[in-house]
Amino acid sequence: MTEVEDFIYQFEGSQRALLLYFHNLLCNELELTSKIRFKIPFYDRKTWICYTNPTKTGGVDFALVRGNELSNAQGLLEQRGRKQIYSVEFKTIQDIPEDTLYEVLQEALLLDETTPYTVRKNRK
């Protein structure tokens, strides 16, 4: 088992089901690599694409690292006061709008392939 799978199997019920759903989608279907960073699973190709974060309310937060650069035409992602990362929380697998999620992921993958990520440092 990988370190991400070890992490996922620490959880039970809908959280485990959601984490497994995202892990299988991202690693098996979209061929992203996974790694534990900041104590949660991150998924990347050239750069970090997204992460999954179990919430205290029993759901899973699915977050796109470069969410501010995506169109979010579907209205799926929420900013939640953050500058860069946009996310959406799911409580059950049935809550996931698969077609919409897939569209957002395709846009994020295209961004990763075509536009290099640059860190912008604040100058004082």
DOKOLFI-485776 format. One record per atom (N, C-alpha, C): atom name; residue number from 1; x, y, z. Coordinates in Angstrom, 2 decimals. Layout:
! residues N
+-------+-------+---------+---------+---------+
| palum | marza |      xx |      yy |      zz |
+-------+-------+---------+---------+---------+
|    CA |   NUM |       X |       Y |       Z |
...
+-------+-------+---------+---------+---------+
! end
This chain:
! residues 124
+-------+-------+---------+---------+---------+
| palum | marza |      xx |      yy |      zz |
+-------+-------+---------+---------+---------+
|     N |     1 |    0.83 |   -1.19 |    0.00 |
|    CA |     1 |    0.00 |    0.00 |    0.00 |
|     C |     1 |    0.88 |    1.25 |    0.00 |
|     N |     2 |    0.41 |    2.30 |   -0.68 |
|    CA |     2 |    1.16 |    3.55 |   -0.72 |
|     C |     2 |    0.87 |    4.38 |    0.53 |
|     N |     3 |    1.65 |    5.42 |    0.73 |
|    CA |     3 |    1.43 |    6.28 |    1.89 |
|     C |     3 |    0.07 |    6.96 |    1.83 |
|     N |     4 |   -0.39 |    7.27 |    0.63 |
|    CA |     4 |   -1.71 |    7.90 |    0.49 |
|     C |     4 |   -2.81 |    6.90 |    0.84 |
|     N |     5 |   -2.67 |    5.66 |    0.38 |
|    CA |     5 |   -3.66 |    4.64 |    0.71 |
|     C |     5 |   -3.67 |    4.37 |    2.22 |
|     N |     6 |   -2.50 |    4.34 |    2.85 |
|    CA |     6 |   -2.43 |    4.21 |    4.31 |
|     C |     6 |   -3.21 |    5.33 |    4.99 |
|     N |     7 |   -3.04 |    6.55 |    4.48 |
|    CA |     7 |   -3.76 |    7.71 |    5.02 |
|     C |     7 |   -5.27 |    7.51 |    4.87 |
|     N |     8 |   -5.71 |    7.10 |    3.68 |
|    CA |     8 |   -7.14 |    6.95 |    3.40 |
|     C |     8 |   -7.78 |    5.92 |    4.32 |
|     N |     9 |   -7.09 |    4.80 |    4.56 |
|    CA |     9 |   -7.67 |    3.73 |    5.36 |
|     C |     9 |   -7.70 |    4.03 |    6.86 |
|     N |    10 |   -7.21 |    5.18 |    7.28 |
|    CA |    10 |   -7.36 |    5.61 |    8.67 |
|     C |    10 |   -8.79 |    6.10 |    8.93 |
|     N |    11 |   -9.51 |    6.41 |    7.85 |
|    CA |    11 |  -10.85 |    6.98 |    7.96 |
|     C |    11 |  -11.89 |    5.89 |    7.77 |
|     N |    12 |  -13.14 |    6.21 |    8.13 |
|    CA |    12 |  -14.23 |    5.25 |    8.00 |
|     C |    12 |  -15.40 |    5.89 |    7.27 |
|     N |    13 |  -16.33 |    5.06 |    6.88 |
|    CA |    13 |  -17.59 |    5.52 |    6.32 |
|     C |    13 |  -17.46 |    6.35 |    5.07 |
|     N |    14 |  -18.25 |    7.44 |    5.03 |
|    CA |    14 |  -18.32 |    8.25 |    3.82 |
|     C |    14 |  -17.00 |    8.99 |    3.54 |
|     N |    15 |  -16.26 |    9.34 |    4.60 |
|    CA |    15 |  -14.97 |    9.99 |    4.36 |
|     C |    15 |  -14.02 |    9.06 |    3.63 |
|     N |    16 |  -13.93 |    7.81 |    4.06 |
|    CA |    16 |  -13.07 |    6.85 |    3.38 |
|     C |    16 |  -13.55 |    6.64 |    1.94 |
|     N |    17 |  -14.86 |    6.51 |    1.76 |
|    CA |    17 |  -15.41 |    6.29 |    0.42 |
|     C |    17 |  -15.08 |    7.46 |   -0.51 |
|     N |    18 |  -15.22 |    8.68 |    0.00 |
|    CA |    18 |  -14.90 |    9.87 |   -0.80 |
|     C |    18 |  -13.41 |    9.94 |   -1.13 |
|     N |    19 |  -12.56 |    9.71 |   -0.13 |
|    CA |    19 |  -11.12 |    9.75 |   -0.36 |
|     C |    19 |  -10.70 |    8.70 |   -1.38 |
|     N |    20 |  -11.27 |    7.49 |   -1.29 |
|    CA |    20 |  -10.97 |    6.43 |   -2.26 |
|     C |    20 |  -11.46 |    6.79 |   -3.66 |
|     N |    21 |  -12.66 |    7.39 |   -3.72 |
|    CA |    21 |  -13.21 |    7.81 |   -5.01 |
|     C |    21 |  -12.26 |    8.79 |   -5.70 |
|     N |    22 |  -11.86 |    9.83 |   -4.97 |
|    CA |    22 |  -10.96 |   10.82 |   -5.56 |
|     C |    22 |   -9.60 |   10.22 |   -5.90 |
|     N |    23 |   -9.08 |    9.38 |   -5.00 |
|    CA |    23 |   -7.77 |    8.76 |   -5.25 |
|     C |    23 |   -7.80 |    7.92 |   -6.52 |
|     N |    24 |   -8.83 |    7.10 |   -6.68 |
|    CA |    24 |   -8.94 |    6.27 |   -7.88 |
|     C |    24 |   -9.14 |    7.10 |   -9.14 |
|     N |    25 |   -9.98 |    8.13 |   -9.06 |
|    CA |    25 |  -10.20 |    9.01 |  -10.21 |
|     C |    25 |   -8.91 |    9.69 |  -10.62 |
|     N |    26 |   -8.22 |   10.26 |   -9.67 |
|    CA |    26 |   -7.04 |   11.06 |   -9.96 |
|     C |    26 |   -5.84 |   10.20 |  -10.36 |
|     N |    27 |   -5.63 |    9.09 |   -9.71 |
|    CA |    27 |   -4.44 |    8.26 |   -9.99 |
|     C |    27 |   -4.67 |    7.29 |  -11.14 |
|     N |    28 |   -5.82 |    6.61 |  -11.14 |
|    CA |    28 |   -6.05 |    5.58 |  -12.15 |
|     C |    28 |   -6.58 |    6.13 |  -13.47 |
|     N |    29 |   -7.58 |    7.01 |  -13.40 |
|    CA |    29 |   -8.18 |    7.53 |  -14.63 |
|     C |    29 |   -7.37 |    8.68 |  -15.23 |
|     N |    30 |   -6.95 |    9.61 |  -14.39 |
|    CA |    30 |   -6.25 |   10.81 |  -14.90 |
|     C |    30 |   -4.73 |   10.69 |  -14.82 |
|     N |    31 |   -4.25 |    9.60 |  -14.23 |
|    CA |    31 |   -2.82 |    9.28 |  -14.17 |
|     C |    31 |   -1.97 |   10.36 |  -13.48 |
|     N |    32 |   -2.50 |   10.89 |  -12.39 |
|    CA |    32 |   -1.74 |   11.83 |  -11.58 |
|     C |    32 |   -0.93 |   11.04 |  -10.56 |
|     N |    33 |    0.10 |   11.65 |  -10.04 |
|    CA |    33 |    0.86 |   11.01 |   -8.96 |
|     C |    33 |    0.37 |   11.58 |   -7.63 |
|     N |    34 |    0.48 |   10.77 |   -6.59 |
|    CA |    34 |   -0.01 |   11.20 |   -5.28 |
|     C |    34 |    1.11 |   11.14 |   -4.26 |
|     N |    35 |    1.01 |   12.03 |   -3.30 |
|    CA |    35 |    2.00 |   12.09 |   -2.23 |
|     C |    35 |    1.39 |   12.82 |   -1.04 |
|     N |    36 |    1.77 |   12.40 |    0.15 |
|    CA |    36 |    1.32 |   13.11 |    1.35 |
|     C |    36 |    2.20 |   14.34 |    1.52 |
|     N |    37 |    1.56 |   15.49 |    1.56 |
|    CA |    37 |    2.22 |   16.76 |    1.83 |
|     C |    37 |    1.36 |   17.51 |    2.84 |
|     N |    38 |    1.97 |   18.14 |    3.80 |
|    CA |    38 |    1.23 |   18.87 |    4.83 |
|     C |    38 |    0.18 |   17.98 |    5.49 |
|     N |    39 |    0.49 |   16.68 |    5.60 |
|    CA |    39 |   -0.32 |   15.67 |    6.27 |
|     C |    39 |   -1.62 |   15.31 |    5.55 |
|     N |    40 |   -1.75 |   15.66 |    4.25 |
|    CA |    40 |   -2.92 |   15.28 |    3.45 |
|     C |    40 |   -2.47 |   14.87 |    2.04 |
|     N |    41 |   -3.32 |   14.15 |    1.28 |
|    CA |    41 |   -2.95 |   13.72 |   -0.07 |
|     C |    41 |   -2.98 |   14.86 |   -1.09 |
|     N |    42 |   -1.87 |   15.03 |   -1.80 |
|    CA |    42 |   -1.78 |   15.96 |   -2.92 |
|     C |    42 |   -1.61 |   15.15 |   -4.20 |
|     N |    43 |   -2.12 |   15.69 |   -5.30 |
|    CA |    43 |   -2.05 |   15.02 |   -6.60 |
|     C |    43 |   -1.44 |   15.98 |   -7.62 |
|     N |    44 |   -0.47 |   15.47 |   -8.40 |
|    CA |    44 |    0.21 |   16.37 |   -9.34 |
|     C |    44 |    0.62 |   15.67 |  -10.62 |
|     N |    45 |    0.93 |   16.49 |  -11.60 |
|    CA |    45 |    1.55 |   16.06 |  -12.84 |
|     C |    45 |    2.85 |   16.84 |  -12.96 |
|     N |    46 |    2.83 |   18.00 |  -13.62 |
|    CA |    46 |    4.02 |   18.87 |  -13.64 |
|     C |    46 |    4.15 |   19.61 |  -12.32 |
|     N |    47 |    3.03 |   20.13 |  -11.87 |
|    CA |    47 |    2.97 |   20.85 |  -10.58 |
|     C |    47 |    1.78 |   20.31 |   -9.79 |
|     N |    48 |    1.57 |   20.83 |   -8.61 |
|    CA |    48 |    0.43 |   20.41 |   -7.79 |
|     C |    48 |   -0.87 |   20.79 |   -8.49 |
|     N |    49 |   -1.77 |   19.83 |   -8.62 |
|    CA |    49 |   -3.07 |   20.07 |   -9.25 |
|     C |    49 |   -4.14 |   20.29 |   -8.17 |
|     N |    50 |   -4.21 |   19.33 |   -7.24 |
|    CA |    50 |   -5.28 |   19.38 |   -6.25 |
|     C |    50 |   -4.90 |   18.59 |   -5.01 |
|     N |    51 |   -5.75 |   18.69 |   -4.00 |
|    CA |    51 |   -5.59 |   17.87 |   -2.80 |
|     C |    51 |   -6.96 |   17.55 |   -2.23 |
|     N |    52 |   -6.99 |   16.52 |   -1.39 |
|    CA |    52 |   -8.20 |   16.16 |   -0.67 |
|     C |    52 |   -7.91 |   16.30 |    0.82 |
|     N |    53 |   -8.88 |   16.86 |    1.53 |
|    CA |    53 |   -8.68 |   17.13 |    2.94 |
|     C |    53 |   -9.94 |   16.74 |    3.72 |
|     N |    54 |   -9.86 |   15.70 |    4.54 |
|    CA |    54 |  -11.02 |   15.33 |    5.37 |
|     C |    54 |  -11.37 |   16.48 |    6.31 |
|     N |    55 |  -12.66 |   16.77 |    6.43 |
|    CA |    55 |  -13.10 |   17.87 |    7.27 |
|     C |    55 |  -13.62 |   17.36 |    8.61 |
|     N |    56 |  -13.69 |   18.25 |    9.58 |
|    CA |    56 |  -14.19 |   17.90 |   10.91 |
|     C |    56 |  -15.68 |   17.57 |   10.89 |
|     N |    57 |  -16.38 |   18.02 |    9.84 |
|    CA |    57 |  -17.82 |   17.79 |    9.74 |
|     C |    57 |  -18.15 |   16.45 |    9.09 |
|     N |    58 |  -17.13 |   15.65 |    8.77 |
|    CA |    58 |  -17.37 |   14.33 |    8.20 |
|     C |    58 |  -17.34 |   14.26 |    6.70 |
|     N |    59 |  -17.03 |   15.36 |    6.04 |
|    CA |    59 |  -16.94 |   15.38 |    4.59 |
|     C |    59 |  -15.49 |   15.40 |    4.13 |
|     N |    60 |  -15.32 |   15.67 |    2.84 |
|    CA |    60 |  -13.99 |   15.79 |    2.26 |
|     C |    60 |  -13.97 |   17.05 |    1.41 |
|     N |    61 |  -12.98 |   17.90 |    1.65 |
|    CA |    61 |  -12.79 |   19.11 |    0.88 |
|     C |    61 |  -11.91 |   18.76 |   -0.32 |
|     N |    62 |  -12.42 |   18.97 |   -1.53 |
|    CA |    62 |  -11.65 |   18.74 |   -2.75 |
|     C |    62 |  -11.20 |   20.12 |   -3.24 |
|     N |    63 |   -9.88 |   20.35 |   -3.25 |
|    CA |    63 |   -9.35 |   21.69 |   -3.52 |
|     C |    63 |   -8.41 |   21.69 |   -4.71 |
|     N |    64 |   -8.53 |   22.71 |   -5.55 |
|    CA |    64 |   -7.65 |   22.90 |   -6.69 |
|     C |    64 |   -6.65 |   24.00 |   -6.35 |
|     N |    65 |   -5.37 |   23.66 |   -6.44 |
|    CA |    65 |   -4.31 |   24.55 |   -6.00 |
|     C |    65 |   -4.28 |   25.84 |   -6.81 |
|     N |    66 |   -4.55 |   25.76 |   -8.11 |
|    CA |    66 |   -4.54 |   26.97 |   -8.96 |
|     C |    66 |   -5.97 |   27.37 |   -9.32 |
|     N |    67 |   -6.88 |   27.23 |   -8.37 |
|    CA |    67 |   -8.28 |   27.53 |   -8.60 |
|     C |    67 |   -8.56 |   28.94 |   -9.07 |
|     N |    68 |   -7.74 |   29.88 |   -8.62 |
|    CA |    68 |   -7.92 |   31.28 |   -9.03 |
|     C |    68 |   -7.66 |   31.49 |  -10.52 |
|     N |    69 |   -6.96 |   30.57 |  -11.16 |
|    CA |    69 |   -6.66 |   30.69 |  -12.58 |
|     C |    69 |   -7.67 |   29.95 |  -13.46 |
|     N |    70 |   -8.60 |   29.24 |  -12.85 |
|    CA |    70 |   -9.62 |   28.50 |  -13.61 |
|     C |    70 |  -10.83 |   29.38 |  -13.85 |
|     N |    71 |  -11.59 |   29.04 |  -14.90 |
|    CA |    71 |  -12.76 |   29.86 |  -15.23 |
|     C |    71 |  -13.89 |   29.68 |  -14.21 |
|     N |    72 |  -14.01 |   28.48 |  -13.63 |
|    CA |    72 |  -15.10 |   28.14 |  -12.72 |
|     C |    72 |  -16.46 |   28.47 |  -13.33 |
|     N |    73 |  -16.56 |   28.27 |  -14.64 |
|    CA |    73 |  -17.81 |   28.55 |  -15.36 |
|     C |    73 |  -18.95 |   27.69 |  -14.82 |
|     N |    74 |  -18.63 |   26.55 |  -14.27 |
|    CA |    74 |  -19.64 |   25.64 |  -13.74 |
|     C |    74 |  -20.17 |   26.11 |  -12.38 |
|     N |    75 |  -19.44 |   27.00 |  -11.72 |
|    CA |    75 |  -19.84 |   27.49 |  -10.41 |
|     C |    75 |  -19.66 |   26.47 |   -9.30 |
|     N |    76 |  -18.86 |   25.45 |   -9.53 |
|    CA |    76 |  -18.66 |   24.39 |   -8.55 |
|     C |    76 |  -17.76 |   24.81 |   -7.39 |
|     N |    77 |  -16.72 |   25.56 |   -7.70 |
|    CA |    77 |  -15.68 |   25.88 |   -6.71 |
|     C |    77 |  -16.01 |   27.13 |   -5.92 |
|     N |    78 |  -15.57 |   27.12 |   -4.65 |
|    CA |    78 |  -15.77 |   28.27 |   -3.77 |
|     C |    78 |  -14.42 |   28.83 |   -3.35 |
|     N |    79 |  -14.33 |   30.14 |   -3.26 |
|    CA |    79 |  -13.07 |   30.79 |   -2.89 |
|     C |    79 |  -12.82 |   30.72 |   -1.39 |
|     N |    80 |  -13.83 |   30.91 |   -0.60 |
|    CA |    80 |  -13.75 |   30.86 |    0.87 |
|     C |    80 |  -12.68 |   31.78 |    1.45 |
|     N |    81 |  -12.53 |   32.96 |    0.85 |
|    CA |    81 |  -11.59 |   33.95 |    1.36 |
|     C |    81 |  -10.14 |   33.70 |    1.02 |
|     N |    82 |   -9.86 |   32.71 |    0.20 |
|    CA |    82 |   -8.47 |   32.42 |   -0.16 |
|     C |    82 |   -8.14 |   33.06 |   -1.50 |
|     N |    83 |   -6.89 |   33.38 |   -1.70 |
|    CA |    83 |   -6.46 |   34.05 |   -2.92 |
|     C |    83 |   -6.26 |   33.08 |   -4.08 |
|     N |    84 |   -5.77 |   31.89 |   -3.81 |
|    CA |    84 |   -5.36 |   30.99 |   -4.88 |
|     C |    84 |   -6.17 |   29.69 |   -4.91 |
|     N |    85 |   -6.35 |   29.07 |   -3.80 |
|    CA |    85 |   -6.98 |   27.75 |   -3.73 |
|     C |    85 |   -8.50 |   27.90 |   -3.68 |
|     N |    86 |   -9.17 |   27.18 |   -4.59 |
|    CA |    86 |  -10.63 |   27.12 |   -4.60 |
|     C |    86 |  -11.02 |   25.68 |   -4.33 |
|     N |    87 |  -12.14 |   25.48 |   -3.63 |
|    CA |    87 |  -12.49 |   24.12 |   -3.26 |
|     C |    87 |  -14.00 |   23.93 |   -3.17 |
|     N |    88 |  -14.37 |   22.68 |   -2.98 |
|    CA |    88 |  -15.77 |   22.32 |   -2.74 |
|     C |    88 |  -15.77 |   21.14 |   -1.77 |
|     N |    89 |  -16.70 |   21.16 |   -0.82 |
|    CA |    89 |  -16.79 |   20.07 |    0.15 |
|     C |    89 |  -17.93 |   19.13 |   -0.23 |
|     N |    90 |  -17.64 |   17.83 |   -0.14 |
|    CA |    90 |  -18.65 |   16.81 |   -0.40 |
|     C |    90 |  -18.84 |   15.98 |    0.86 |
|     N |    91 |  -20.08 |   15.58 |    1.12 |
|    CA |    91 |  -20.41 |   14.75 |    2.28 |
|     C |    91 |  -20.54 |   13.27 |    1.90 |
|     N |    92 |  -21.04 |   13.01 |    0.68 |
|    CA |    92 |  -21.19 |   11.64 |    0.20 |
|     C |    92 |  -20.81 |   11.59 |   -1.28 |
|     N |    93 |  -20.56 |   10.40 |   -1.77 |
|    CA |    93 |  -20.23 |   10.22 |   -3.20 |
|     C |    93 |  -21.41 |   10.66 |   -4.07 |
|     N |    94 |  -22.63 |   10.45 |   -3.59 |
|    CA |    94 |  -23.81 |   10.84 |   -4.36 |
|     C |    94 |  -23.89 |   12.35 |   -4.58 |
|     N |    95 |  -23.23 |   13.13 |   -3.73 |
|    CA |    95 |  -23.23 |   14.60 |   -3.85 |
|     C |    95 |  -22.35 |   15.09 |   -5.00 |
|     N |    96 |  -21.49 |   14.24 |   -5.54 |
|    CA |    96 |  -20.51 |   14.67 |   -6.53 |
|     C |    96 |  -21.15 |   14.77 |   -7.92 |
|     N |    97 |  -21.15 |   15.96 |   -8.52 |
|    CA |    97 |  -21.62 |   16.09 |   -9.91 |
|     C |    97 |  -20.47 |   15.67 |  -10.84 |
|     N |    98 |  -20.44 |   14.39 |  -11.21 |
|    CA |    98 |  -19.29 |   13.82 |  -11.89 |
|     C |    98 |  -18.91 |   14.55 |  -13.17 |
|     N |    99 |  -19.89 |   14.88 |  -14.02 |
|    CA |    99 |  -19.58 |   15.57 |  -15.28 |
|     C |    99 |  -18.95 |   16.93 |  -15.02 |
|     N |   100 |  -19.50 |   17.66 |  -14.08 |
|    CA |   100 |  -18.98 |   18.99 |  -13.74 |
|     C |   100 |  -17.58 |   18.88 |  -13.15 |
|     N |   101 |  -17.39 |   17.94 |  -12.24 |
|    CA |   101 |  -16.07 |   17.73 |  -11.64 |
|     C |   101 |  -15.04 |   17.38 |  -12.70 |
|     N |   102 |  -15.42 |   16.52 |  -13.63 |
|    CA |   102 |  -14.51 |   16.11 |  -14.70 |
|     C |   102 |  -14.13 |   17.31 |  -15.58 |
|     N |   103 |  -15.08 |   18.19 |  -15.88 |
|    CA |   103 |  -14.80 |   19.41 |  -16.67 |
|     C |   103 |  -13.78 |   20.29 |  -15.95 |
|     N |   104 |  -13.99 |   20.50 |  -14.66 |
|    CA |   104 |  -13.09 |   21.34 |  -13.87 |
|     C |   104 |  -11.69 |   20.72 |  -13.84 |
|     N |   105 |  -11.62 |   19.41 |  -13.65 |
|    CA |   105 |  -10.32 |   18.73 |  -13.63 |
|     C |   105 |   -9.62 |   18.82 |  -14.99 |
|     N |   106 |  -10.36 |   18.70 |  -16.07 |
|    CA |   106 |   -9.75 |   18.80 |  -17.40 |
|     C |   106 |   -9.16 |   20.20 |  -17.61 |
|     N |   107 |   -9.87 |   21.22 |  -17.15 |
|    CA |   107 |   -9.35 |   22.58 |  -17.26 |
|     C |   107 |   -8.08 |   22.75 |  -16.42 |
|     N |   108 |   -8.08 |   22.17 |  -15.22 |
|    CA |   108 |   -6.90 |   22.26 |  -14.35 |
|     C |   108 |   -5.71 |   21.53 |  -14.96 |
|     N |   109 |   -5.95 |   20.38 |  -15.59 |
|    CA |   109 |   -4.88 |   19.63 |  -16.24 |
|     C |   109 |   -4.34 |   20.38 |  -17.45 |
|     N |   110 |   -5.22 |   21.00 |  -18.21 |
|    CA |   110 |   -4.79 |   21.80 |  -19.36 |
|     C |   110 |   -3.94 |   22.98 |  -18.90 |
|     N |   111 |   -4.35 |   23.63 |  -17.84 |
|    CA |   111 |   -3.57 |   24.74 |  -17.27 |
|     C |   111 |   -2.19 |   24.26 |  -16.85 |
|     N |   112 |   -2.13 |   23.09 |  -16.22 |
|    CA |   112 |   -0.85 |   22.53 |  -15.77 |
|     C |   112 |    0.07 |   22.23 |  -16.95 |
|     N |   113 |   -0.51 |   21.77 |  -18.05 |
|    CA |   113 |    0.28 |   21.42 |  -19.24 |
|     C |   113 |    0.76 |   22.65 |  -20.01 |
|     N |   114 |   -0.05 |   23.70 |  -20.05 |
|    CA |   114 |    0.23 |   24.81 |  -20.96 |
|     C |   114 |    0.80 |   26.06 |  -20.31 |
|     N |   115 |    0.52 |   26.29 |  -19.03 |
|    CA |   115 |    0.94 |   27.52 |  -18.37 |
|     C |   115 |    1.80 |   27.20 |  -17.17 |
|     N |   116 |    3.08 |   27.50 |  -17.24 |
|    CA |   116 |    3.94 |   27.20 |  -16.08 |
|     C |   116 |    3.49 |   27.97 |  -14.85 |
|     N |   117 |    3.60 |   27.30 |  -13.72 |
|    CA |   117 |    3.23 |   27.93 |  -12.46 |
|     C |   117 |    4.41 |   28.77 |  -11.97 |
|     N |   118 |    4.12 |   30.00 |  -11.61 |
|    CA |   118 |    5.16 |   30.87 |  -11.06 |
|     C |   118 |    4.71 |   31.39 |   -9.71 |
|     N |   119 |    5.62 |   31.40 |   -8.78 |
|    CA |   119 |    5.33 |   31.92 |   -7.45 |
|     C |   119 |    5.52 |   33.42 |   -7.47 |
|     N |   120 |    4.49 |   34.12 |   -7.02 |
|    CA |   120 |    4.58 |   35.57 |   -6.94 |
|     C |   120 |    4.85 |   35.96 |   -5.51 |
|     N |   121 |    5.98 |   36.59 |   -5.30 |
|    CA |   121 |    6.33 |   37.00 |   -3.95 |
|     C |   121 |    5.94 |   38.46 |   -3.74 |
|     N |   122 |    5.41 |   38.73 |   -2.56 |
|    CA |   122 |    5.03 |   40.09 |   -2.21 |
|     C |   122 |    6.29 |   40.89 |   -1.92 |
|     N |   123 |    6.39 |   42.03 |   -2.53 |
|    CA |   123 |    7.54 |   42.91 |   -2.28 |
|     C |   123 |    7.08 |   44.06 |   -1.42 |
|     N |   124 |    7.87 |   44.36 |   -0.43 |
|    CA |   124 |    7.50 |   45.45 |    0.48 |
|     C |   124 |    8.31 |   46.68 |    0.22 |
+-------+-------+---------+---------+---------+
! end
